């Protein structure tokens, strides 16, 4: 049967126009060499005549099929059509979709091109929709291969529709951006096609070899468990800290697996304690540590995750420096996990529109926070395909880390490539530090020296609209070699202050905090993406939190605690509308063209919200407008029941060590 996607994006002279069998090797455009060999006018004329004949015979326009196929799979029918040419968008950017009541869920930009390297017409769907959970792998791979083809300039223009705004630019990981922008621009459309086919081929081979049909062999074996990877004495010690707390303080009985390279085994004393704590230690024989002296072996994580899914169906993977605050067993029974089979926790940053990952995925840039892999919750039976993609990319980390800042976002990229979605926690992450406000001294004494990520639980928990801390991820603490001990290591949190929840607003245990609620958030209404025509808006507390998160900005700074060097994180908040009405509208890292275009988008949406009356402008209430730092607050751990005794437990029960001991890379 002819693929529902393929016909819209095949170029002239491609033999796949006449093939009905799906293949991961099908080209989506002509390579320069092939184009040169086939550029004779007579061949082009013949191909054009054949193409027109086929289109007339099927009654289809060249680009209509993809939008229709997506609509039939996703259930999204409220779609606007905007006609443009490839030359126009490369010169002036993609035009803004007209304002309508009600607002369309998607806009299809139908681009015509006279460039014979591309199809004569392509559908660029904004925003890129997910496929339903019921879609099979073939549908997902075909949708990926059928996604539009264009130059890096065209993709950047397309991505700027959703990510060319102050919120994305402020949360740019500037070091990652500067180091890799040239690399992103060098990935042309031919290379994009190769990468798409390469990754699709990984799953086609896995499908052929039966890897996607793996099941947990022992029906009586536990189906849920925690997995760590460890590679040296420090990481084994850090895992032991978490296990002691889980077993002795939280009474957790979750099965535990620790994977390591054959060349990096734990000591006999460590092995004995792992056994006492009912944890299984396993040497991962499928690969060994690469040479070159790299201290972080990210490819171990991918292989360990695949290996772990042979034992568990549901896996909570933790970094060794990420310490649970309470028993995480409830995650496996949560409605979020039951419905979506995956929960990812956010990082500080946002991907930029220039990143070539979007063209490789065939997905428009999503204005959302990236994820961090200090904790990842996955169900193998739902997402083994994505897990295998992550494993493959981690084996070639030197390439993929130029697109993803480390291993963390490869999980999100794999899900987006397969048009999947995930659940998110009930609150954006915060940053934690010691109690001493003047620890760094000098001109840094008034700054919050964040050394730890604080991640939260789920919205479906009791009181989920007032989220509880769940993980203390000491990602920067392990680098600080100062004299740290019980009493001067933890104690304060810098967090986004949330609006007071209406006392009458109760949170039900069946609410699923879908990642799309926090993607492409409207700066007026706080509404993110709708994943279907009939999707209802999330609760007001979610929309208010989402809108406020657009004002966050993360900053690195350094200083010294005594003689010890400290690299720290600090978050600030600034209303993105602060200078919107001024004649000179300045925003760091945004070009004049981008600023003007964003202003036009805001004005368009203000008019639509006022005219349509079907969505609430949260800014009109006055609750979400304030001075620059009004929405950041520092709270003491002593006032939080989950955190009040954590530092003492970390040292006394967990046997934790800071000051660079047990927290080295």
C-alpha positions, 0 to 999 in steps of 0.5 A: 500500500502506498504510504500515506506520507511519502508522496508529498515529499519525493523529488522529481526523478526519484524512483521511490515515486513509483515504489509502494514498499516502505524502505528506510533507504528511500531518498527524500531529495537528489544528491548533488552528484545524482542531480548533475548526472540527471539534469538533462532537460529531456529527463526532467521533462519526462519525470515532470510529465509522469509526476503530473500524470500520477497526481492527476490519477490519484486526484491529489495535489502535491503537498495535500497528502501529508497534512491530510495524513497527519489530520487523520492520525492525530484528530486535529482538523482545525488547521489553517493553510498559508501559501508561500514560496521557498524563495519568499520564506528564505528572504523574509521568513515565514508569514504569520498565520492570520488571526482567527476565531477560534484559533486553529490548532495547527497552520500548514505552510504550503511552500512551492519551490522551483528548485529541482532538488526539492519537491514542487510543494511541501507542507510545513506544519506548525506546530509539529503534532504528535502521533497518537499512542496507538500509532505503530512504529511504521507510521512513526518512521514514515512520518519522520522520513516524510517531514519537510526538507529544506536548507538550514536557513529555511529551517531556522526561519520556520523554527523562529515562528515558535522559538524566536522570542525573549523566553527562548533567547534568555534561556540559551545555553550560550557556551553550547550555542557558541561552540556548535553554531558553525557545526549546525550550519554545516549540516545541509539537507543532504546530511539531514537525509543521511541522518534521518535514514541512518536512525530510521534504519537502526529501528528497522534493523531492530524490528527485523531482528526481533529486538523490539519484541523483547519481554521480561523473561520471568513472569514472577520477576519484579517489573519495576526498579531503580537503575544506576550506572557507576564507573569508579570508586566515587560513583559507587560511593554516591550510589551507596549514599542513595541506597542507604537513605532509600532502605534505612530512612524511606523504607523503600523496597524497590529493586535496585540494579547498578551497572558498570564497565568490566574494567571498573568494578566496585571494591569487595567492601562496596560489593558486600554493602550493595548485597546488604542493601539488596542491590544487584551489581552487574558488569556490562559486557556488551561494551567497555569504556572508550579510551582517551581518558574521558571521565564521563562514560555516557554510552554506559547509560544507554547500554545499561538502560537497554540491559535493564529493560530485559529485567524490568518493564518500568525503569527509574534511572538515576544519576549517581549524584542524584539523591531521592528525598523520599521513596519514589515508588509512587511514580510507577503507579501514577496516572501520568506514568500509566497513561504516557509511560514516560516522565521527564524532568526539566533542565534550565535551558531551551533549545535554539531555533538554529540548532540542526537537531530540528531539521534532523528530527523533522520537527519544528522547534518547541519553546520548552525547557530541555530535560535533564537525565539525572532522573528518567522514568520509562516503560520499556514495553511502550518506548523500547524503540526510543530507548534503542535510539538513545543507546545508538546515539550515545555510542556516537556521543561525540557527534550527537553531543554537539546537538544535545548538551550532553546525554540528557536531551537525547531522550527527548529528541528520541521521543520527538523523532518518533512523534511521542510525548511524555509527562512532566513534574508539577513544578519547574526545577529550583536551585539549592545552596547552603544557608550562609548567604555570604559564603562567597564574600566580596561582590558575590555576597548578595548572589544565590550560589546554587550548586544543586538542582531540586526536582519535584514530584507529580501533579497527581500526588495529593496536593499536587498543585503545591508540589513536593520536592523529590530529588536533590541532584548535586550536579555542581556540589560534587566539584566544590572542594571547600570544607563542607560538612553537616550544617553548611552544605544545604539549607536554602532554595531559590525558586519561582514563586507560584501564585496563591491557589484558589482555595476552591480549586482542588487537584484530582488524582487523575490529572496528567501533566502533559509536556505539551502544556508547557510547550509554545506557551502563549504569553497572554493566556498561559496555554501551551499546545493542544494535542487534539481538537477536543483537548481542554485547557489545563487548570488555571494553576498550570497556566499561571505557572507556565506563563510565569516560567517564560520570565525565567533566566539562568545565569552561571557565575563563579567565585571562591569559598575560602580557597575553593573555586565555586561554579554556581547557578542563579535564576532571575525573573524578568517580564518579557513584556517589560519593554514591549511598548517602548519605541526601542525594544531591546532584548539581549541575544535577539536581532532587531528583525526577530524582536520586531517579528515577535512584537507583531506576533504578540500584537496579533494575539492580543487582538485575537484574545480580545476579539474572540473572547474564548480564552482568558488573558491572565495578564489582565487580572494583574496577578502575573505582572510585577517588577523584575525579581518579584517572582523569585523567592528564597525559602529555607529547607527548615520550613519544608517537611520533606527537606528539613532533615535531609542534610542530617540524613545525608551525612548521618544515615547516607554516609555522604561526603561533600567538599569534593569527597565522594562527589568528584567527576 
